[in-house]
């Protein structure tokens, strides 16, 4: 599944990095601890978090993640948006809780 397909099927908002919408998704990872994501997320995962600062882009780039989904209506900081465009990592958003959107994304990817 491509990031752009996930956006449509999960009704996600696009904040930035439209060039990253063609990234392939291989799975997902839900965590708000940067060290946890750095140690356990896999390339191609969609990262689900409430973190909004630019360090999320550094982690996503390092781990070659497909996209980042911000939960609970959180929006990225301006410097996070700038960094996401430079790295072509899409930042997406939802009003859903992490538990809810994780289940939705899991079902979409695994079906």
Buried (B, 14 or more C-beta within 10 A) or exposed (E): BBBBBBBEBBEBBBBBBEEBBEBEBBBBBBBEEBEEBEEEBEEBBBBBBEBBEBEBBBBBBEBEBBBBBBBEEEEBEEEBBBBBBEBBBBBBBBEBEBEEBBEBBBEBBEE
